[in-house]
Amino acid sequence: MNMENELRRRKTWKSVGRSLRRSNDQARIENPLARYSDEELEADVEDFVENYSRFLRPEAVLRAAHVARDVRIYDELVHTQDQALRASLRVKLEDYEIRALKREKESAFSERGMRVVILTVSLAALLQGFVQSSFNSANLYQRYWREMSDENDRPNEYGLTNAIAYWSAAILGCPLADPINRAIGRKGTIFLAAVLIFASSLGSAFVDFVPADDPSQFGKSEAWKQLCGLRLVNGIGMGLKAVTTPVLASESAIGYWRGSSILAWQLWVAFGIMLSFAVNLLFSLAPDPVMAARLILASPMVPALILAVTIPFCPESPRYYLRRGREDYLKAYESLKRLQAVRDLYMVHKNLQLEDYAQVSAVDGGEPRAGDPEAPRQHVGADGSAPNDRAGPATGVKGYFARYVQIFRERRLRNAMIAAGTVALGQQLSGINISAFYSNDLLSNSRDQAWDAPEDELKPAWRDAMLYSWGFGMINFLFALPAIRTIDSLGRRKWLLLTLPFMAVFLMGAALSTDKHYQLAIFLYLHAAFYSPGMGPIPFTLASEAFPLSHRETGASLAIFVNLFFAGLLAWFFQNISDSLGDGGSIGLFAGFNILAFVLVFLFVEETKRRSLEELDQIFAVRKGKFVRHQVATYLPWWLRRWILWRDDEPKPDFYDDRTARDSDHLDVDDGGVFGGTWGPSRAKGHVSRSSGPEMTEQGGEPGGRRSEDSNVSIPSRYR
């Protein structure tokens, strides 16, 4: 590489890395390879092979790099089968390659190994549903495991027993996810979480319940203290799993279908709730209610064991390997290995370099660190290995706390936290966990009976409450199905803004029906139906995709901390709120919170559908105030004129200067509007330059090796 090209390449890195990934005031979205000439691209590929991937052939990497840089043109070729265009391109794709490129856009789980990842994510989510349902169902048997009397119902003891697992997950499990993921990877962390939940569930079966055949002992047990200790351990596993599992799905999925992959979490949490209540109904038939309670509390052991056994067969995240340094690039390649593996490995490498460069700030004194384009090259052994050069901003205890500080100091990270945290809080404001945690209490006729009534009088009420709760899980599962694929086509933001108003209406209906259990159940079911495709999967989707790799566990743990901490508050204090306002008043309060969540999402949550993770760097680098002003001052007035006054003479205002090819299937480009986009054909459809004149060379560029702006395109990278 000559000095002129080297300086030009460094200038490009500065422009893209700093301007677009840290403070994107122009709201520009651009391919990281867009400014590379053919000569610069070839030199960069040579550097990549020499220093990171000697196990690859340089000509294969260069071929993949050209496809990555000119993805809009190759995407057009894949979908039009234009033979003249095919013949004119620098890289001549084979038929099987064209089929593979087409399949990755049309099939959510087409790549090798992804089905095992989805199975692992689904089992982890199933376990989450089992844990929640076991807590819920055990509340029906509370007189056998806690202290209570006619004079003092001890609501704080009851609330703490239900809340402590969620607080443990938020305060201990989520922060521990960062160092544990860095130490043992995604797979190891999920395995550890499964072991913790297995052990705590097993222990819960042996707490000191009072005997069911001695009514004089009812309400005199201190087993709730033992349950609190065991749920503290359970919560650590829950927090580790809640952070890591969506991240594994996010990093393993094709970027085009990332949302559908992470949706497996919510889908199978709902299925776990449904299945667990069905199992709990069977356990409730046991002649001894104490034995039934023990079996219910121990039931999460089974999915925890199955998850632990499945983990060894699941592929590790290739991005985890890439972050560990050059010596693990071969392992990353093995995880990626399929037709487009070379392309994805190179593109993830380039974007990791940009992430590293974008993090050079006042904290680092402005000096490039190892892994940056301008950093001094290290010695590379004959096998292509090198010392670990991508450990993140800093390692050890200092680095751990530095990453949390940077979340709030760096604009790109702070904006991602605002968006992910807003949706995480919105899930708790939606009131869904009233049904998830206390449906048995709300829908049980046993509340109208004495807590120490004979078992024969209480068992029918317990059975009815579990049947209602089973229906809640079924509704959650069935109505999450429409979000498959549409979470990536309709979008995250649009799903939220379409469903939250209906959730508010149906929760208000539930508030007015608390004295009629059948009507209350119907309204809670309708509320859950609109929750399932929107506010259900999207908090975990945003938490796992919004942050760059260097801060992914840190950012995801903070967002999920918000979710679980407020879940713990709800679990503890809902009983107190209900005692003060009544069931109707407390549910009505959360109906109002849904409207608040709608406003927060409208103002602070950007659309992320079908954006690769490197493009999300640029999305979240735009000033949040600029985004909010666009919503309030530009888009909302346009939307009111268009849909209230029915004036269609104004085009939809754009927010982003989008220089990438977004939609080969001709869906519209989202600009962060009221509903995240519009229906109809894409404005970018067919905008591919095919000039055979002097403006366009055989390599797809302008004379002198530079490429026309119309060819500045982005790669739909699988691992971004």
N, C-alpha and C positions, 0 to 999 in steps of 0.2 A: 504494500500500500504506500503510495507516495505521500509526502507531507501535506500537499494541498488537499487531497481527499481525506486524510486523517483529520485535519483541522475542520474541514467542512462537516465531517461526520460528528465531531465533538460539538460543533455549533448546533447541529440538528438535535443531538441529545439534550443540550441545554434548553433549547426552545420547547421541545415536546415534554421533556421530563419536568422542567420547572414550571413553565407557563400553564400547561394543561393539566398537570397532575397535582399541583399544589394550590394554585390560585388561578382558576380558569375564568377570568373576568369576561372573556369573549364568549363564554358558553359554547365553545367549539369542541366538536367531537371528531377525532382524527385517528386514522390508522397509524400505529407506531412505525410502520415501514413506509409511510406515504412519501416521505421526503428523500428516500434513498434512490439514487441513480443505480443503473445496472452495475457500474463499477464499484460503487460503495457497497451494494448488496453482496456482490461476490467477495469483496475483501472482508466483510463482516462474517460471512459464512465460513471463510477460511479460518478466521480467528476463532469462531465457535467450535469448529471441528478440531483445530489444533489444541485448544485449551480446555475443552469440555467433553468432547464426544469423539474420541479417536476410533471408537467402535463403529462409526458411521462413515459411509463413503461421501466425500465432499460433493460429488456430482449429484447424489441423491438429495442432500440437504439443500443445495442450490436450486434444484428443481422444485422442491417443496417450498422454498422461500419465495420463488417467483409466483407460485400459486397463491401463497399467503398475501403477498403484496398486491396482486392484481385480482383479488377475490371477486370483485364485482363482475369482471369480464368472464372469469371462469364459472361463476354462478350463473351468468346469463347463458353460457354454453351448455351447462348441465340441464337447464330447464327449457332451452329452445332447440337443442340438438342441431345448431346451425353449423353445417359442415364447412362453409366458407370461413366462418370465424374460427373454427377448430384448426383449419389448415394454416391460418395466419398467425397463430399464437406461438410464442417462443417454446413453451412447454406443451408437448403433444400428449394429451391425456389418452390413456387406453380406455376401452369400453368399460372394463370392470372398475376402473377408477372413477369414471363418470357416474356409474351406478352407485358406488359407495358415497360419493359426495352428495348425490341426490337423496340417498337413504338417510343420511345424517340430518337432513332438514325435514324429512317426512316421517321419520320414526323416532319416537322419544328414547327408546332403549335398544338401538340397533347395534351398538358397539359391544365387543367381546368383554365379558366380565361385569357389565353394568347390571345384568339381572341378579348377580350375586350381591352386588352392592345394594340394590333395591330390596332384596330379601333381608339383608342385614339391617337396613334402615327400618323395614317393616316390623321385624322382630323386636327391635329396640323400642319402637313406638307402641307395639302391642303390649310390651312390658309396662310402659308408662300408663296405658289404659288400665291394666290389671291393678297396678299400685293404687291409682286414684279410686277405683271401684272398691277395692278391699277396704280402704279407709272409710268410704261412704257407707258400705254395707255394715261394717263393724259398729257404726254409730247406733244401729238398731239394737245392739246388744250392750249398750253402754252401762246398764245397771249392774252388769257382771264384772266390769273392769274399772269403774271409777266411783268416786264418792258423790252422793247426791241425797237430798232429803226433801220433804215437803216444804220446809222452811227455807232451804238454801239449795238452789239447783247448781251452784258453782259453775257458772258459764265460762269463767276464765280458764278453769282446768280443762273443760271440754274444748274450748277454743284453742288452747295451747297444744293439746294432743293432736288436733287436726292441722294446726298451722306449722308445727315445728319442722316437719319434713320439707315444706316449701321454703321456710326460712333457712334451714340448713343447706338446701340446694342453692339458694341465692347467695348466702353469705360465705359458705365454705366451698360447695361444689363448683360454682361458676368461677370464682377466682383461681381455684386449683386447676381448672381445665387448661389454662395457659401453660404452666410449667410441666404438667404431666403430658400434655400433647407434644411438647417439644422434646421431652425425654423418651417417651415410648410410642409416639405416633398415634394416629387416629384409632387404629385397630386395638392397640394395647390399652388405650384409655377406655374404649367401650367395653373391653373384656373386664377391666378392673371395676367398672361401674356395675356390670352384671354380677360379679362376685360379691360386691358390697350389698346389692339388693337381695341376692340369694341368701346371704348370711343373716341379714336383718329380718327377712321374711320368715326364715326358719326359726329364728329366736322368738318372733312374735307369737308363734304357736305354743310357746311354753311359759308365757307370763302367768302371774298368779291370779286367775279369775276366781271369783267366789263360786261355790257350788250352786248349781241350778235348783237343787232339791231342798235348799234351805232359805226360804224367803226372808228370814231374819237377817241374813247377811247381804241382801241386795242393797246396793248403793254404799257399801262399806269397803270396797276394794281400793287398794293403792296401786293396782296394776297399771294405771295410767302413767305413773312415773317410769315404769319399765318400758312401756310403749314409747314414751317420749325419747328415752335413751336410744332405743332401737331405731326409731324414725329419724333420729339425728344422723345415724349411720346411713340409713336408707336415702336420706336427702342428699348426702354427699354423692352417692352413686347417681341419683336422679339428676343432679346438677351437671356432673361430668358428662352424662349421656345426652342431656338436653342440648349442651353446647356442641359436643363433638359429632353427634350423628348427623344433624343437618349440614355441618361443614363437610363431612365425608361425602355426602350426596352432592353438595354444591361443587366440590372440587373434582368429582369423578364424572359428572354429567357433561354432555355436549352443551355448550353455552346457550344454544338455540332452544334447548328443552330443559334448562336448569330448574325452572319453577316446577315443572311436572315431576321431576325427580325428587325434589325436596317435599313435594306435596304428599309423598308416601308417608311422611311423618304424621301429619294430621289425619290422613285417611285411616292409618292403622292404629293410631291412638283411639279413634272412634270405634274401630272394630274391636280393639282390646276392651273398651268399656262395655260394648254390647256382649262380647263373649264372656267377660268376667261376671257380669250380672246374671247371665244364663247359668254359669257354673255356681254362682252364689245361691241362686234359686234352688239348685239341686242340693247344695250343702244345707240350706235352711230346712230341708225335710228330715234332717237327722233328729232322732228323738230327744237328744240332749242338746239344748241350745248353746251350752258352753262349747261342746265339741264343734257345733256349726260355726261358732265365732272363731275358734282356733283354725279350722280349715279355711275359712274366708281370709284370715290374716296371713296364712301361709301360702295361699294360692299363687302369688307372684313368683314363688320359687320355680315353678315349671317353665314359664317363658324365659326367666333369667337363665336357667340351665341350658335351654335350647339355644339362646343367644350366645352364651359362652362357647358352646360346642361349634356354632356356625362361624364364629369370628376367624378361625385359622384359614377358612376357605375364601374369605373376602379379600379382594385386592386392596392393597394400601393406596392411599392417595398419592399420585405421582408428584403433586406439588409439595407434599411433605418431604419426599426424597430430594427434590430439587433444592429445597431450602437448606438441606443438610450440607450441601456443597458438591463440588465436582465429582468426588469419589462415588456419589450415589446417582449420577446421571444415567448409568446403565440400568439401575433398578427402576428409575423413573421410566426409561424407555420400555422396559419389559412390561410395566403396568399400562403403558400407552399403546403397546404394540398392536397395530392394525394398519390398514392401508395409509391412513393419514397420520401415523405416529410420528414420522420425521417432521412433518409440518407442525404438529402440535408441540413437540419437544422444543423446536427452535422458537416458536412464537411465545411459549411460556417463559423460556429463557430470556428473550428480549424484554418481555414485560416485567420480569423480575428485576432485570437491570434498571428499567425505568422506575420501578417502585423504589429500589435502593437509591437511585440518583435523586428522586423527588423528595426523599427524606433528609437529604443534606440540608441542614438549616442552622440556625444560630446555636442550637443544642450541640451540634457537631463542629462548630467553628467554621463551617463552610468547606471543610476538607472532604474530598472524595474518599469513601471507604472501599474496602475490598469488595469486588463484585461490580463496582461502577465502571463505566466505559473508560474513564480517565485514570482509574487506579493503576498503579504499577502492576505489571503482570507477574504472577508467581511462577515458580518452577513447576513444570508439569512432568510427571514421570512417563515412562515408556508406555504404561498402561492407560494413560490419560488421567490418572488420579492427581489430586492436588490437595493441599491442606484445606480444611473446612473454611470456606470464604463467604458463606451466606448464612450466618447464624442469626441475623436480624439486627435491629438497631444496637442492641447491647445484650450481653448475656449475664447470667447470675442474678442476684437479688436486685442490684442496681438497675439492670436492664429491665427486670420485671416491673418495677415501679415506674421506670422511665416510659415504658410503653403506655401505661395508664395516663401519665401526665400528657403525653403526646396526643392521646385521643381528644383531649380538650384544648390543646394548644394549636394543633395543625388544622387548618380550615377543612381540608379534604376529609380528615378523620372525624372532626367535630360534626360536620354536616351529615356524615353517615350515621353517627351516633344519634343525632337529633331525629333523623328519619326512622331508624330502627327502634330507638327508644320510644318514639311516639306511638308506633304501631304495637310495640310490646305492652305499653301502658293501656292502649286502646282495647286490647283483648280483655284486660281485667275490668275496664270501664264498661265493656259490653254486657257484663252480668252473666256470662255463660257459666262461670264457675259457681253461681248460685245453684244451678241445676247439677253441675258435676260434683259439688261437694255436699249439697244439702237437699237434693231431690227427695231422698228417702224421708227426711224430716218434713219437708213441705207437703208431700203427697201421702203421708202415712196417717191413717185414722187413729193410730196409737197415741198421737199427740192429744187427742180428746179423752184419753183414758189415763188412769193413774199409772205412774211409772213402775209401781210395784204390783200391778195387776197380774192375775194368773197368766201363765204362758199360753194356755188355750185361747184366751181372749185376745192376746197380742199377735199370735202367729198369723192369722188371716190379714191383719193390717200390715205386718212385715212383708208378707208375700205380695200384696198389692203394690206396696211401695217399690219393691224390687222389680216388679213387672213394668211399672212406669219408668223406672230408671233404665231397664233393658231397652224400652222403646226409645228413650233419649239417645242411647248409644247407637241404635239402629238408624235413627234419623240422621245423626251426625255422620255416620258412615255413608249412607245412601246419597245424601246431598253434597258430600264432598266429591263424589264421582264426576259431576259436571265440570269441576275445576281442572280435571286432567286435561291437558293441552290448552284449555282456555286461559289458564293462569299465565301461559306464555303467549297467547294470541290476544285475548281480551285485555290482559294486563293486571298487575297487582293493584295499582291505584284505582282503576276503574271498578274492579270487583269490590273493593272496600267502599267506595262512594256510592255504588249501586245498592249495597246490602245494608249498610248501617241505618238508613232511615226506616227500612222495614223492620229491622231489629228493634228499634225504638218503639214503633207502633205496636208490635206484638208483645213486647215486654210490658207496655202500658195496659194492654188487654189482660195480661196475666195478673197485673196489680189489682185490677178490678174484679178478679175472679177467684180470689184466694179462699173464699168460703165454699166454693164449688170445685171439688178436686178434679172432676172430669174436664171442666172448662179450663181450669188452671193448667192441666196437663197438655191440652190442645194448644194453648197459647205458648207454653214453653217449648213444645215441639216445633211450632212455626218459627219461633225465635231461633231455635237450634238449626232449622233448615236453612235459614238465611245466613247464619253464622258459618256454617260448614265450608262453603266455597270461598269465603272472603276472609273474615277476621280469624278463622281457624288456622289455615296454613300459612298465611302471609307473614305474621310476626317472625316465625322461625326461618322462613325463606329470606326475608330481608336481613335478619341477624347474621345468617351464614354467607350472604353474598355481598354485603355492602362494604366490607372492609378489605384492604389489600392483604396479601399473604403475611406480610411482616407483622400485622396487627390483627389478624383474623380471629385467633382464639381470644385475644384481649377484648376486641370490640364485640364479638359474639357473646362473650361471658358477661359484659356490661349490659347489653340489651336484654339477655335472658335473665340476668339478675333483676332488672326492673320488672319483668314479667312474673318471676317466681316470688319476689319479695312482696309485690302487691297481691299475689295469690295467697300468700301467707296472711297478710293483713285481712283479706276477705274471709279466709277460713276462721280466723280468730274472732273478728269483730262483727261478722254478719249476725251472729246470734244476739249480740248486744244491740245492734241497730234494729233488728227485728223486734226485740223486747221494747225498744223505745218508740218505734214508728209503726209497729205491727207488720205482718207479712206484706200487706198491700202497700204500705208506705215505703218499706225498704225496697221492694221490687220496683215501685214507681220511681224511686230515686235513681236506680240504675237505668231506667228508661231515659231519664234526662241525661245521664252520663253518655249514652249512645250518641246523642246530638252533639255533646262536647267532643266526643271522639271523631265524629264526622268533620267538625270544624278544624280540629288539629290535623287530621289527615289531609284535608284540602289545602291547608296552609304550608305544611312542613314535609310532606312525603313526596319524593320524586318517583317517577315511573322508572322501573328497571327491567321491564320485560324485553327479552331478546337482545339485551345488551351484553356483550362480553364483559368479563370482569375488568379488563383494562379500560374499556369505555366507561365503566362505572367510576373509575378514578377521575375521569374528566367530568362526569355528571356531578359528582359530589364536590368537585373543586370549585364550582360556581358559587358565588356568595349566596348564602341562604336568604339574605334580605332582598337581593335581586329577584330570586325565585318567588318569594312571597309577594313582592310588589307586582310581578307579572300576573300572579293569580288574581289579586284583588283589583288592580287598576287596569289590566288589559284583557285578560281572558274572561273573567266573570262578566264584565259589561258586554263583551262580544257574545257570550253564551246567552245572556238574558235577551239581547236583541234578536239572536238567531232562533231561540227555542220558545221564548215567551211572546215576542212581537212578530215572530215568523218573518224576519227580514234576512234573506239569504244573499244579499248583494255584497257582503263583505267576506273576504277569505278568512279562514281561521288563522289567528296570529301565531307565529312560530316563536318559540323561546330559544331553542338551540340552533346554532349554526352547524348543522349536521352534514359532515363531508364524507360520511360512510354510506355504504350500501346496506340498507336495513332489511329489506324484505323481498326476498326472491319469490315468495309466495304472494306478493302484491298486497300485503296488509299495510295499513297506513303507518307512517312514522309518528311516534308519540312526541309531543313537545311539552308534556307536563301540564296540560290544561285541566279543566274541571274534572273531566272523566278520563284523563290520561291519553286522549287521542280522539279520532273520529272514525266512523264507519266509512267504508268505501275504498276505492282503489288508491294505491300508493302514488304519491307525487313523484317518487323516484323510479317508477316503473319504466323500464326500457331505456333509461338514460345511460347508455354505454357508448363510448366513442369507438367507432370502427373505421375512422377515416384512413384511407390508403394513400392520402396525399402527404405532403412534406410535414404536416403537423404531427403525424403518428408514424413511428418507425415500427419495424418488425417486433421490437422488444416492448412495444406499447408505450413509448415515451416520445418526448419532443426531440428535435435535433440536438445533438450534443449529449445525449444520454439522459436528459431530464424528462420527467413524465408529466403529462398534462394533468391539471387539477381534477379533471373529470375521472381520472384513474386513481385518485387518492381514496383508497378503499380500505375496509377493515376485514380481518379474517374472522369468520365465525368460529373462533377457537374452541375446541372441546373443553379445555381445562382452564377457561377464564371465567 
